[in-house]
């Protein structure tokens, strides 16, 4: 079975929300906030982890990472759907721009911003 495309997943997210009449709550502004909330729930799983220790540091949190990552993606796909954004196209354009801003031969192994090298 083929992996679903972003467009297919976006349509499933739309249908899920439509079946529950949640569109009334899904303005782009509210969905952008939901992305942030879900991203912070993902981040919370790593709170107090050390860089050289287990990630996350509480073993019971490990399965929750995938759940929270999926929540972030679901909110993001919903936001893009409501805002008329083709996420795959936006990411493609962003990668092209990032490649110009961060040429591999200049930034390899460095953690500098594009205006610092």
C-alpha positions in Angstrom: 0.0 0.0 0.0 1.4 3.4 -1.0 2.1 6.0 1.6 -0.6 8.8 1.7 0.3 12.1 0.1 0.1 15.4 2.0 -3.0 16.3 0.0 -4.6 13.0 0.9 -3.9 13.5 4.6 -5.1 17.1 4.4 -8.4 15.8 2.9 -8.7 13.3 5.7 -8.1 16.0 8.3 -10.8 18.1 6.6 -13.3 15.3 6.6 -12.6 14.5 10.2 -13.3 18.1 11.2 -16.3 18.4 8.9 -17.8 15.2 10.3 -17.7 16.9 13.7 -18.8 20.3 12.6 -15.6 21.8 14.0 -15.0 24.2 11.0 -16.7 26.9 13.0 -13.7 26.9 15.4 -11.0 26.5 12.7 -10.1 30.0 11.6 -6.5 30.3 10.4 -5.7 32.3 13.6 -7.1 29.6 15.9 -5.4 26.9 14.0 -2.0 28.7 14.1 -2.5 28.9 17.9 -3.3 25.2 17.9 -0.1 24.4 16.0 1.8 26.2 18.7 0.0 24.5 21.6 0.6 21.1 20.1 4.2 21.9 19.3 4.7 22.9 23.0 3.1 19.6 24.1 5.7 17.8 22.0 8.4 20.0 23.5 7.2 19.3 27.0 8.0 15.6 26.6 11.7 16.6 26.3 11.7 19.0 29.3 14.7 18.4 31.5 16.4 16.0 29.2 20.1 16.4 28.9 21.8 16.5 25.5 23.8 13.4 26.3 21.1 11.4 28.0 18.0 9.6 26.8 15.5 11.6 24.7 13.0 12.0 26.3 14.5 11.2 29.7 11.3 9.5 31.0 10.8 6.2 29.1 7.0 6.3 29.4 7.1 9.5 27.3 8.7 7.9 24.2 5.4 6.6 22.6 3.8 10.0 23.2 6.4 11.7 21.0 4.8 10.2 17.8 1.3 11.1 19.1 2.2 14.7 19.7 4.1 15.0 16.4 1.0 13.7 14.7 -1.1 16.3 16.5 1.2 19.0 15.3 0.9 17.8 11.7 -2.8 17.4 11.9 -3.2 21.0 13.1 -0.7 22.2 10.5 -2.5 20.4 7.7 -5.8 21.9 8.9 -4.3 25.4 9.0 -2.9 25.0 5.5 -6.3 23.7 4.2 -8.1 26.7 5.7 -5.5 29.2 4.5 -5.3 27.7 1.0 -1.7 26.7 1.3 -0.3 23.8 -0.7 2.1 22.6 2.0 4.2 20.4 -0.3 4.7 23.3 -2.7 5.5 25.7 0.2 8.1 23.3 1.6 9.6 22.8 -1.9 10.0 26.5 -2.3 11.4 26.9 1.2 14.0 24.2 0.6 15.1 26.0 -2.6 15.5 29.3 -0.7 17.2 27.6 2.2 19.7 26.0 -0.1 20.6 29.5 -1.4 20.9 30.9 2.1 22.8 28.0 3.5 25.1 26.6 0.8 26.5 23.3 2.1 30.1 24.2 1.2 29.9 27.3 3.5 27.9 26.1 6.4 28.7 22.4 6.8 29.2 21.6 10.5 28.4 25.1 11.6 25.4 26.4 13.6 25.5 29.9 12.3 22.6 31.9 10.7 22.9 32.9 7.1 24.0 36.4 8.1 26.8 35.2 10.4 29.2 33.5 7.9 
